Amino acid sequence: MYLTLSLQRSMQQTPGKTATIFGKRRRSFQEHGERVGRLAGALRSAGLQAGDRVGVLALNSDRFLECIMGVWWAGGVLNPVNTRWSVPEIVYSLDDCDTRILIVDDAFAPLAPRIAAGARHAPLLIHAGEGPAPDGMLDYEHLIAGHATAADAGRGGNDLACIMYTGGTTGHPKGVMQSHLNLWSAAVQRLAETPILQGSTTLHVVPLFHIAGVGRVVMQSIAGECQAVLRAFDPRAVLEAIERERITDTVMVPTMIQAVLEHPDFDKFDLASFRRLGYGASPSASVMVEQAVHKLPQVELSHAYGLTEACPVISSSGPADHSEAARRSGVSRSVGRPALAVLVRIVDPEGQEVPRDMVGEITARGPNMMLGYWNKPEETARALRNGWLHTGDGGYMDADGRLYVVDRIKDMIVSGGENVYSAEVENAIAQHPDVAMCAVIGIPHEKWGEAVHAIVVCRPGAELDEAAVRAHCRELIAGYKCPKSVAFRDALPLSSAGKILKTKLREPFWADRGST
């Protein structure tokens, strides 16, 4: 199986159906496929050989969708670049996997000369923007207009499809190698569990350089359904797009969903077409779930747990796990059961499986697990052991086979000999009606080793103090788990995918101790 086959099928079976929507621009599957094939021809004319890497540094757009498929059609390997990186970080990723072609849009064209100057091999620059190409760059639209449709390279199976860089908060980021089979399996697993709505239009909100974005592209392409794209997340833009384009479904992280639900004009929009909302990247989203159930009663909620190395899904929970009964019983706080064709084990530090309800490291195996890390055999050996992906996440499995994530292993707080899982404390704090967002970390303490420290963002107009937060927590969790200190901020540092960057929060406390 190769990832472009689905596009060829749609060009044959539904050529006139709308494939992509970006702003006022709409393209049919025939138009989309022809542009993909012409881009592939241009890339080959530029010297691309089978297996060569092509970087894309751009905000979301219909051209980004073309680049994803065009690179694969040409036989290349996609390197989607994190748009929040600095120039040295971008250069590192290009050098690390020897990316010789870089496609940039208007937002990042000004960085291109510095990137080219800093790279070990200055990449060929292609400008995929709305305006004319800057000096020294090839024009994307001229390349498409000037090249015939190339024959599909037909790479598939265990051939490398994507190198997606992850981590980088300590040391250099790692290039996760994903094969065509990895990405295709992950998409088909999700489609088998939750078939795409016929006639659906999905909305791409998360960045397309992220595995959640690329994975959604693959899934929607296999289903042959329409993809609408927002350049970047904005809560009002999400609401406007749902109303204007009759969006049926989307995937967001809880921080995004909360911003949409709490937008002051939320009730002014017609969201009747909206049927499904998927979320991930947070094990402590119970408050957001309650808001979504109340404000979007017609919408089916689903939660997926995974990571880039799993392309990305390891387990998922569907609408039944978000019912009133499931929310009352606590089942909704699980991340569901292992995905189809995925086996999960919870293991101790020696790799032995632990009993049900005991916390250990989550490990998984299945056809969607990565090939390894690019040019990092030692890290690959640590992550992939005897066919099992070691996630670095702490969790447990209950008697019914449901999986619960409690913390990153490295984020677990050991206070006075007791293990405290930040997600449990965050869940408790988040239930306070005046809390908009929170994060819990361990900070140095002379007596206990580490102390539980909470950082809280209050809702607009709310007044909350440390004593109130601690008193609230004592009603919900054991005393040793309650924050020993609380700080208040206007905002928390977030990754491009909307995850709270706890490393940044820990840095001031641990900087002089050599650990974050």
NORRA-V402065 format. One record per helix or strand of 2 or more residues. SS is the DSSP state (@ for helix, = for strand). FROM is the first residue (numbers start at 1). TO is the last residue. If there is no record, write none. Layout:
# NORRA-V402065
SS/FROM/TO + SS/FROM/TO
This chain:
# NORRA-V402065
@/5/13 + =/18/22 + =/25/28 + @/29/45 + =/53/57 + @/62/74 + =/77/80 + @/87/96 + =/101/104 + @/106/118 + =/124/127 + =/138/139 + @/140/145 + =/160/166 + =/174/179 + @/180/193 + =/201/204 + @/211/223 + =/226/229 + @/235/245 + =/249/253 + @/254/261 + @/266/268 + =/276/280 + @/286/295 + =/300/307 + @/308/310 + =/312/317 + @/319/322 + @/324/329 + @/331/333 + =/337/338 + =/343/347 + =/360/365 + =/372/373 + @/377/383 + =/384/385 + =/388/397 + =/403/408 + @/409/411 + =/413/415 + =/418/420 + @/422/430 + =/435/445 + =/449/458 + @/466/474 + @/479/481 + =/485/488 + @/502/513
